[in-house]
Amino acid sequence: MNDMNEYKVRLTEEKGHLETQLATVGRRNPVNPNDWEALPPETGQESDPNDAADLIEGYEGNTAILKDLEIRYNHVLAALARIEAGTYGICEVSGEAIEPARLNADPAARTCKAHL
């Protein structure tokens, strides 16, 4: 798969999936729309101390999940920006071409195999 359009399609699809997943545990930060913030799970019973503790625990879990998803989301956005800029597939460390097998495995790859 060396066609840039195929990589763009794959990255765009992944971006959509990530946005869906991000929305299940967080929301876009109203102050900074490029950032996501975790939301606590809704229990409806926060006045009980045990429920409040569960709420905090759920929020912490959502924060961890959101962090991982947001990192991948930002990598996908950066790859799409590199496609638009004409720099996609170039290792950020060496400036050499990223191996096609690496891009096939991870279209958002930023470095060649030597600089993983």
Buried (B, 14 or more C-beta within 10 A) or exposed (E): EEEEEEBBEBBEEBBEEBBEBBEEBBEBEEEEEEEBBBBBEEEEEEEEEEEEEBBEEBBEBBBEBBEEBBEBBBBBBBBBEBBEEEEBBBBBEEEEEBBEEBBBEEBBBBBBEEEE
